[in-house]
């Protein structure tokens, strides 16, 4: 599991001072422009990653001789703190790679990219991915890659338990749980440690129940409604029945120590093939649409190139974003990093791969939820309450009500 631990980022105080200079150059006349982009290790091998962007900068320069692009690759760790500090000091980049909850966090500091992207480029995005980066009708970033967390099942476990039908709904999963338990298997897994992101754990269930994290106005939360109670009650049924690994409710052990890695879990929505292939064998990985209650929906990350309002070279930065996110460039980037395309015109990037081709089919079912500047803080107060319910300290109703009270105070 790609567990994310979030550190609080104080960005609200930066908004007033954002319009200090970022990057270099000027939009005036035909002067030389400098566009600085901050990116992170999407391609794990550093030399390959650097070589990719060096090649793109050279190609861009051929058509834009007056623009110099500087690509700076930073580590994932403390990336928000570094960006916040740079913006506060007037030394932020022109372009930066952000995921949707960061778009919400830094939203007041971002220049929407709509006017810098051709109409056909905007129309080419998968509808749900364009929506994932849109706030108040404006695209805060240009998506360059995406991922998907559908339902993934272990065929070896199904065979060992004598089960041939794979679950489609919550009811199916609960019905299968006693059979797997009797054979020594967990029907699924759930990470309830508060440091684990809810994007890959609780939120998909909330969306599947027809709920959402925030109210339509973004100024209050909605996860404590009947949909949230239904989702948490479903999880509590799994925990109380002994159908999930108990240790994961209170800790995050090394992956190889988990029942998923030990081939003792039937299905999961909290892992992807890259996590389990070494342990399960690729031939045993079966991909299905996300589970359904009211609807079938899962979480998919979306990586975007965003422009900061403080850029002094917005036109040049927009041209670079348009170039870097066009299908030919983005497709090469996606496949090098093991991600999926955000563009309809790209088609299947993994048609010859039996697992990833099935993953691609689930992309239209993915969402990131609402963009909200307090997403991370709200997650921080909700996660411990979900854990409290699952370990029997509170009822689902009380846990969500307590979390909502704390979250609304934040908002």
C-alpha positions in Angstrom: 0.0 0.0 0.0 1.2 3.5 -0.8 0.6 4.9 2.6 0.8 8.7 2.8 1.6 10.6 5.9 0.5 14.2 5.9 2.2 17.1 7.6 0.1 20.2 8.2 0.9 23.0 5.8 0.1 26.6 6.6 -0.8 28.1 3.3 -3.6 30.5 4.0 -1.3 33.2 5.2 0.5 33.1 1.9 -2.4 34.1 -0.3 -2.0 37.8 0.3 1.6 37.8 -0.6 1.5 35.5 -3.5 1.8 38.1 -6.2 5.6 38.4 -5.5 7.8 37.2 -8.3 8.0 33.5 -9.3 10.4 32.0 -11.8 12.1 34.4 -14.2 11.6 36.4 -17.4 8.7 38.6 -18.4 5.7 38.3 -20.6 6.5 41.7 -22.1 7.5 41.8 -25.8 10.0 39.3 -27.3 12.3 39.2 -24.4 13.9 35.9 -23.4 11.6 34.0 -21.0 12.6 31.5 -18.3 10.1 29.0 -17.1 10.9 26.9 -14.0 9.0 23.7 -13.3 9.1 21.7 -10.1 8.5 18.0 -10.6 8.9 14.9 -8.4 10.2 11.3 -9.0 7.3 10.1 -11.1 9.8 8.0 -13.0 11.7 6.2 -10.1 15.1 6.0 -11.9 16.6 9.4 -11.5 18.8 9.3 -14.7 15.8 8.1 -16.8 13.6 10.8 -15.3 16.2 13.6 -15.9 16.8 12.3 -19.4 13.1 12.4 -20.2 12.7 16.0 -19.3 16.0 17.1 -20.9 14.7 15.6 -24.2 11.4 17.4 -23.9 13.0 20.7 -23.1 15.2 20.4 -26.2 12.1 19.7 -28.3 10.2 22.6 -26.8 13.1 25.0 -27.4 13.1 24.2 -31.1 9.7 25.8 -31.5 10.1 28.4 -28.7 13.7 29.7 -29.0 13.0 32.6 -26.7 12.0 30.4 -23.8 14.3 28.5 -21.5 12.7 25.8 -19.4 14.4 24.7 -16.2 13.1 21.4 -14.8 14.0 20.8 -11.2 13.3 17.4 -9.7 12.6 17.4 -5.9 12.0 14.5 -3.5 8.5 13.5 -2.5 9.3 14.1 1.1 8.4 17.5 2.5 7.4 18.7 -1.0 4.6 20.9 0.3 6.7 22.5 3.0 9.3 23.3 0.4 6.8 24.8 -2.0 5.1 26.8 0.7 8.4 28.3 1.8 9.5 29.1 -1.7 6.2 30.9 -2.5 6.4 32.9 0.8 9.9 34.0 -0.2 8.9 35.0 -3.7 11.0 32.2 -5.2 8.3 29.7 -6.2 8.4 28.0 -9.6 6.2 29.0 -12.5 4.9 25.4 -13.0 4.6 22.7 -10.4 3.3 19.1 -10.3 0.3 18.8 -7.9 -2.3 16.2 -7.1 -6.0 17.3 -6.5 -6.0 17.7 -2.7 -2.9 20.0 -3.2 -4.8 21.9 -5.9 -7.5 22.5 -3.3 -4.9 23.5 -0.7 -3.0 25.9 -2.9 -6.0 26.9 -5.0 -5.9 30.6 -4.1 -2.3 30.7 -5.4 -2.9 28.9 -8.7 -3.5 30.5 -12.1 -6.3 28.4 -13.9 -4.9 26.8 -17.1 -8.1 27.0 -19.2 -7.0 29.9 -21.4 -3.6 28.4 -21.9 -4.8 25.0 -23.3 -6.3 24.6 -26.8 -10.0 23.7 -26.8 -9.4 20.3 -28.4 -6.8 19.5 -25.6 -9.3 20.2 -22.9 -12.0 18.2 -24.7 -9.6 15.3 -25.0 -9.4 14.7 -21.2 -11.5 11.9 -19.7 -14.5 13.7 -18.3 -14.0 12.5 -14.7 -10.3 13.5 -14.8 -11.1 17.0 -16.1 -13.7 17.3 -13.3 -11.1 16.2 -10.8 -9.0 19.3 -11.3 -11.8 21.8 -11.8 -13.0 24.2 -9.1 -15.6 26.9 -9.7 -15.6 26.0 -13.4 -11.9 26.5 -13.8 -9.2 23.9 -14.4 -6.5 24.4 -11.7 -4.1 22.0 -13.4 -3.5 20.2 -16.7 -3.6 16.4 -15.9 -0.6 14.5 -17.1 -1.1 11.1 -15.5 -3.6 9.1 -13.5 -3.9 5.9 -11.5 -6.8 3.7 -10.5 -7.6 1.7 -7.3 -10.3 -0.8 -8.5 -11.2 -4.0 -6.8 -8.3 -6.5 -7.1 -8.7 -10.2 -6.1 -6.3 -13.1 -5.7 -7.3 -16.0 -7.8 -5.1 -18.4 -5.8 -7.1 -17.6 -2.6 -10.5 -18.0 -4.4 -9.4 -21.4 -5.7 -8.1 -22.5 -2.2 -11.4 -21.4 -0.7 -13.5 -23.2 -3.4 -15.1 -19.9 -4.5 -15.7 -19.2 -8.2 -17.8 -16.0 -8.1 -16.1 -12.7 -7.5 -17.9 -10.0 -5.6 -19.5 -7.0 -7.2 -21.3 -5.4 -4.3 -20.9 -4.9 -0.5 -23.5 -7.5 0.0 -21.6 -10.0 -2.1 -18.4 -9.4 -0.1 -20.2 -9.8 3.2 -21.9 -13.0 2.0 -18.5 -14.5 1.0 -16.7 -13.5 4.2 -17.7 -16.5 6.4 -16.7 -18.9 3.6 -13.2 -17.4 3.4 -12.9 -17.2 7.1 -13.7 -20.9 7.5 -10.8 -21.7 5.2 -8.4 -19.4 7.0 -8.6 -16.3 4.7 -9.7 -12.7 5.1 -12.3 -11.5 2.6 -10.5 -8.1 2.4 -8.2 -5.8 4.3 -8.6 -2.4 5.9 -5.9 0.0 7.1 -7.5 2.0 10.0 -4.3 3.5 11.4 -4.9 7.3 11.3 -1.7 7.9 9.3 -3.1 6.0 6.3 -4.8 8.1 3.7 -8.6 7.8 3.6 -8.5 8.3 -0.2 -7.8 4.7 -0.6 -9.7 3.3 2.3 -12.9 4.9 3.7 -13.7 7.5 1.0 -14.3 5.0 -1.8 -16.9 3.3 0.4 -18.5 6.7 1.3 -18.7 7.5 -2.5 -20.1 4.0 -3.2 -22.9 4.7 -0.7 -23.7 7.9 -2.5 -22.1 10.2 -0.1 -19.3 12.8 -0.1 -16.8 14.3 2.3 -18.0 17.9 1.9 -21.3 19.6 1.5 -22.1 21.2 -1.8 -21.0 24.6 -0.5 -17.7 23.3 0.7 -18.1 25.1 4.0 -19.4 22.1 5.9 -18.9 18.3 5.9 -21.3 15.7 4.7 -19.6 12.4 5.7 -21.7 12.2 8.9 -24.9 11.7 6.9 -26.7 8.4 6.4 -24.3 7.4 3.6 -21.3 7.8 5.8 -23.0 5.8 8.6 -23.8 3.1 6.1 -20.2 2.9 4.9 -18.7 2.8 8.4 -21.3 0.3 9.5 -20.2 -1.9 6.6 -16.6 -1.7 7.7 -17.6 -2.4 11.3 -19.4 -5.6 10.2 -16.1 -6.7 8.5 -14.1 -5.9 11.6 -16.5 -7.3 14.2 -16.9 -10.5 12.2 -13.1 -11.1 12.1 -13.2 -10.9 8.3 -10.2 -8.4 8.1 -6.7 -8.5 9.6 -7.0 -7.2 13.1 -3.5 -5.7 13.3 -4.2 -3.4 10.4 -6.9 -1.6 12.5 -4.2 -0.2 14.8 -0.9 -0.3 12.9 0.8 -0.4 9.5 3.3 -3.3 9.5 5.8 -3.9 6.8 3.9 -5.0 3.7 5.5 -8.4 3.6 4.2 -9.1 7.1 0.6 -8.5 6.1 -2.0 -11.1 5.1 -2.2 -9.6 1.7 1.4 -10.4 1.0 1.0 -13.8 2.6 -1.8 -14.7 0.1 -4.4 -14.8 2.8 -6.7 -12.0 1.5 -9.3 -12.6 -1.2 -9.8 -9.0 -2.5 -8.6 -5.5 -1.8 -9.2 -1.9 -3.0 -6.3 -0.6 -0.9 -3.5 -2.0 -3.1 -2.6 -2.1 -6.8 -0.9 -4.8 -8.9 2.6 -3.3 -8.5 2.3 -3.9 -4.7 1.3 -7.6 -4.9 2.8 -9.0 -8.1 5.9 -10.3 -6.4 3.8 -12.0 -3.7 0.8 -13.3 -5.7 2.2 -13.9 -9.1 0.8 -11.8 -12.0 -1.3 -14.7 -13.2 -3.3 -14.6 -10.0 -4.2 -10.9 -10.1 -7.8 -10.3 -11.2 -9.0 -6.8 -11.7 -12.7 -5.8 -11.4 -14.7 -2.5 -11.2 -14.9 -1.0 -7.8 -17.4 -2.5 -5.4 -20.9 -1.0 -5.5 -23.5 -0.1 -3.0 -25.5 2.7 -4.6 -22.9 3.0 -7.3 -19.5 1.6 -8.4 -16.8 4.2 -7.8 -13.2 4.2 -6.6 -10.2 6.4 -6.0 -7.8 7.4 -8.7 -4.9 9.8 -8.3 -4.5 12.6 -10.9 -1.1 14.3 -11.3 -1.3 17.7 -12.9 0.9 20.6 -14.0 -0.3 23.8 -12.4 0.8 27.4 -12.9 1.3 29.7 -9.9 -0.3 33.1 -10.0 3.1 34.7 -9.1 4.7 33.6 -12.4 6.1 36.5 -14.4 6.1 34.4 -17.6 2.5 33.1 -17.7 2.3 33.0 -21.5 5.5 31.0 -21.8 4.5 28.8 -18.8 1.2 28.1 -20.4 2.9 27.1 -23.7 5.1 24.7 -21.8 2.2 23.1 -19.9 0.3 22.7 -23.2 3.4 21.1 -24.7 4.2 18.8 -21.8 0.7 17.5 -21.4 0.0 16.8 -25.1 -0.7 13.0 -25.7 2.6 12.2 -27.4 4.7 13.6 -24.5 2.3 12.5 -21.7 2.0 9.0 -23.0 5.8 8.5 -22.9 5.8 9.9 -19.4 2.9 7.7 -18.2 4.4 4.4 -19.5 7.9 5.2 -18.2 6.4 5.8 -14.7 3.8 3.0 -14.9 0.8 5.3 -14.9 -2.2 5.7 -17.2 -3.2 8.3 -19.7 -5.6 11.1 -18.9 -6.5 11.5 -22.6 -9.3 9.9 -24.6 -7.2 10.0 -27.8 -4.3 8.0 -26.2 -6.3 4.8 -26.2 -4.9 1.8 -24.3 -1.3 2.2 -23.3 -1.1 -1.4 -22.1 -3.2 -3.4 -24.6 -0.8 -6.3 -24.5 -0.7 -6.4 -20.6 -3.5 -8.6 -19.2 -3.5 -6.8 -15.9 -2.9 -3.2 -16.8 -5.3 -3.4 -19.7 -8.1 -4.3 -17.2 -6.9 -1.5 -14.9 -7.3 1.0 -17.8 -11.0 -0.1 -18.3 -11.8 1.1 -14.7 -10.4 4.6 -15.2 -13.9 6.2 -15.9 -15.1 4.9 -12.6 -12.5 6.8 -10.6 -12.8 10.1 -8.7 -10.7 12.2 -6.3 -13.7 13.7 -4.6 -14.2 17.4 -4.0 -11.4 19.9 -4.2 -11.3 21.7 -0.8 -8.4 23.7 0.8 -9.1 21.9 4.1 -9.1 18.3 2.7 -6.1 17.2 4.6 -7.1 18.8 7.9 -10.5 17.2 7.7 -9.0 13.8 7.0 -6.8 14.3 10.0 -9.8 14.6 12.4 -11.9 11.9 10.6 -9.4 9.1 10.5 -9.0 8.6 14.3 -12.8 8.6 14.7 -13.1 5.8 12.1 -10.5 3.8 13.9 -12.4 4.4 17.2 -15.5 2.9 15.7 -13.7 -0.1 14.2 -12.0 -1.0 17.5 -15.2 -0.7 19.5 -14.7 2.6 21.3 -17.6 4.4 19.6 -20.6 3.6 17.5 -20.4 4.6 13.8 -22.9 7.4 14.4 -21.1 8.8 17.3 -17.7 8.6 15.7 -18.8 10.4 12.6 -20.8 13.0 14.6 -17.7 13.8 16.7 -15.5 14.0 13.5 -18.0 16.3 11.8 -18.1 18.7 14.8 -14.3 19.0 14.8 -14.2 19.3 11.0 -16.9 22.0 10.7 -14.9 24.0 13.3 -11.9 23.8 10.9 -14.0 24.9 7.9 
